Amino acid sequence: MSRRFIIEMGSGSDLHGQDQGKAALRAVQSALQGASLTLIGLDPALRDALRVKVTIGVQDPDAVDRAAIAACLPVGQVDVSIVQGGLDVTPQPGGEPIVVATAAIEAFLPDNPGGYRAV
């Protein structure tokens, strides 16, 4: 059994290209900027045990490359889920829609009754 020990959220946008994947990647990068997993640097075994769940909301989930998202996560066994969400902002006359994506990153470690210690 594992326990979530961190969750971070972020949002990202593509202002001109209507690129769902670019907005999704920016949302994940935004969430990562708020996360500092110093615990992972303490014990190399934790890197293998870490499970990372990424959930991204965009208007067109099929337009996002899951492998590209997973590649930007620095550690862990990464599971990427793309769901219907986000927002496409209606443009002004003559303009382009703005694509907005949202992301949540959750990190899980196995339960350890003795706790985790620095090595």
C-alpha positions as a Markdown table, in Angstrom:
| # | Residue | x | y | z |
|---|---|---|---|---|
| 1 | Met | 0.0 | 0.0 | 0.0 |
| 2 | Ser | 1.3 | 3.5 | -0.8 |
| 3 | Arg | 0.5 | 6.9 | 0.7 |
| 4 | Arg | 0.4 | 10.2 | -1.2 |
| 5 | Phe | 2.9 | 12.6 | 0.4 |
| 6 | Ile | 2.7 | 15.5 | -2.1 |
| 7 | Ile | 0.3 | 17.0 | -4.5 |
| 8 | Glu | 1.0 | 20.1 | -6.7 |
| 9 | Met | -1.2 | 21.8 | -9.2 |
| 10 | Gly | -0.3 | 24.0 | -12.1 |
| 11 | Ser | -1.7 | 25.6 | -15.2 |
| 12 | Gly | -0.2 | 26.4 | -18.6 |
| 13 | Ser | -1.4 | 28.0 | -21.8 |
| 14 | Asp | -0.6 | 28.4 | -25.5 |
| 15 | Leu | -1.5 | 31.9 | -26.6 |
| 16 | His | -0.9 | 31.6 | -30.3 |
| 17 | Gly | -0.5 | 28.1 | -31.6 |
| 18 | Gln | -3.6 | 26.4 | -30.2 |
| 19 | Asp | -1.3 | 23.6 | -29.2 |
| 20 | Gln | -2.9 | 21.4 | -26.5 |
| 21 | Gly | 0.4 | 19.5 | -25.9 |
| 22 | Lys | 2.4 | 22.7 | -25.3 |
| 23 | Ala | -0.2 | 24.0 | -22.9 |
| 24 | Ala | -0.2 | 20.6 | -21.0 |
| 25 | Leu | 3.6 | 20.5 | -20.8 |
| 26 | Arg | 3.6 | 24.1 | -19.4 |
| 27 | Ala | 1.0 | 23.1 | -16.8 |
| 28 | Val | 3.1 | 20.2 | -15.6 |
| 29 | Gln | 6.2 | 22.4 | -15.5 |
| 30 | Ser | 4.3 | 25.0 | -13.5 |
| 31 | Ala | 3.3 | 22.3 | -11.0 |
| 32 | Leu | 6.9 | 21.0 | -10.8 |
| 33 | Gln | 8.1 | 24.5 | -9.9 |
| 34 | Gly | 6.1 | 24.3 | -6.7 |
| 35 | Ala | 7.5 | 20.9 | -5.7 |
| 36 | Ser | 10.8 | 20.3 | -3.9 |
| 37 | Leu | 11.2 | 16.6 | -3.3 |
| 38 | Thr | 14.4 | 16.7 | -1.2 |
| 39 | Leu | 13.4 | 13.5 | 0.4 |
| 40 | Ile | 14.1 | 11.7 | -2.9 |
| 41 | Gly | 17.7 | 12.8 | -2.9 |
| 42 | Leu | 18.4 | 11.1 | 0.4 |
| 43 | Asp | 17.9 | 7.4 | -0.5 |
| 44 | Pro | 18.4 | 6.0 | -4.0 |
| 45 | Ala | 15.9 | 3.2 | -3.3 |
| 46 | Leu | 13.2 | 5.9 | -2.9 |
| 47 | Arg | 13.6 | 6.8 | -6.5 |
| 48 | Asp | 12.6 | 3.3 | -7.5 |
| 49 | Ala | 9.7 | 3.1 | -5.0 |
| 50 | Leu | 8.3 | 6.5 | -5.9 |
| 51 | Arg | 5.0 | 6.5 | -8.0 |
| 52 | Val | 4.0 | 9.7 | -9.7 |
| 53 | Lys | 0.5 | 10.2 | -11.0 |
| 54 | Val | 0.0 | 13.1 | -13.4 |
| 55 | Thr | -3.5 | 14.2 | -14.4 |
| 56 | Ile | -3.9 | 16.8 | -17.1 |
| 57 | Gly | -7.1 | 18.5 | -18.2 |
| 58 | Val | -7.3 | 19.9 | -21.8 |
| 59 | Gln | -10.2 | 20.3 | -24.3 |
| 60 | Asp | -8.7 | 17.8 | -26.7 |
| 61 | Pro | -7.0 | 14.9 | -24.7 |
| 62 | Asp | -6.0 | 13.0 | -27.8 |
| 63 | Ala | -3.8 | 15.9 | -28.9 |
| 64 | Val | -1.4 | 15.5 | -25.9 |
| 65 | Asp | 1.7 | 13.2 | -26.1 |
| 66 | Arg | 1.7 | 11.2 | -22.8 |
| 67 | Ala | 5.3 | 10.1 | -23.4 |
| 68 | Ala | 6.5 | 13.7 | -23.7 |
| 69 | Ile | 4.8 | 14.6 | -20.5 |
| 70 | Ala | 6.3 | 11.6 | -18.6 |
| 71 | Ala | 9.7 | 12.4 | -19.9 |
| 72 | Cys | 9.7 | 15.8 | -18.1 |
| 73 | Leu | 9.3 | 14.1 | -14.7 |
| 74 | Pro | 12.7 | 13.7 | -13.0 |
| 75 | Val | 12.1 | 10.5 | -11.0 |
| 76 | Gly | 9.7 | 7.8 | -10.3 |
| 77 | Gln | 7.3 | 5.4 | -12.0 |
| 78 | Val | 5.2 | 7.9 | -13.9 |
| 79 | Asp | 1.5 | 7.4 | -14.9 |
| 80 | Val | 0.0 | 10.1 | -17.1 |
| 81 | Ser | -3.7 | 10.5 | -17.5 |
| 82 | Ile | -5.2 | 13.1 | -19.9 |
| 83 | Val | -8.8 | 14.0 | -19.3 |
| 84 | Gln | -11.4 | 16.4 | -20.8 |
| 85 | Gly | -10.9 | 19.7 | -19.0 |
| 86 | Gly | -8.9 | 22.9 | -19.3 |
| 87 | Leu | -10.3 | 25.8 | -21.3 |
| 88 | Asp | -10.2 | 27.2 | -24.8 |
| 89 | Val | -10.7 | 30.9 | -24.5 |
| 90 | Thr | -12.8 | 32.4 | -27.3 |
| 91 | Pro | -10.7 | 34.8 | -29.3 |
| 92 | Gln | -11.5 | 38.4 | -30.1 |
| 93 | Pro | -12.6 | 38.9 | -33.8 |
| 94 | Gly | -9.7 | 38.0 | -36.0 |
| 95 | Gly | -7.7 | 36.4 | -33.1 |
| 96 | Glu | -6.8 | 32.8 | -32.2 |
| 97 | Pro | -8.2 | 30.8 | -29.3 |
| 98 | Ile | -6.1 | 30.6 | -26.2 |
| 99 | Val | -5.6 | 27.0 | -25.0 |
| 100 | Val | -5.4 | 26.6 | -21.2 |
| 101 | Ala | -4.4 | 23.3 | -19.5 |
| 102 | Thr | -4.5 | 22.3 | -15.9 |
| 103 | Ala | -2.3 | 19.7 | -14.2 |
| 104 | Ala | -2.1 | 17.9 | -10.9 |
| 105 | Ile | 1.0 | 15.9 | -9.9 |
| 106 | Glu | 0.7 | 13.4 | -7.0 |
| 107 | Ala | 3.7 | 11.5 | -5.5 |
| 108 | Phe | 3.2 | 8.3 | -3.6 |
| 109 | Leu | 5.6 | 6.2 | -1.5 |
| 110 | Pro | 5.0 | 2.8 | 0.1 |
| 111 | Asp | 3.9 | 2.9 | 3.7 |
| 112 | Asn | 6.9 | 2.5 | 6.0 |
| 113 | Pro | 6.0 | 2.0 | 9.6 |
| 114 | Gly | 9.6 | 2.9 | 10.7 |
| 115 | Gly | 9.5 | 6.1 | 8.8 |
| 116 | Tyr | 12.1 | 7.3 | 6.2 |
| 117 | Arg | 15.6 | 8.3 | 7.3 |
| 118 | Ala | 18.5 | 10.0 | 5.7 |
| 119 | Val | 21.3 | 7.7 | 4.6 |
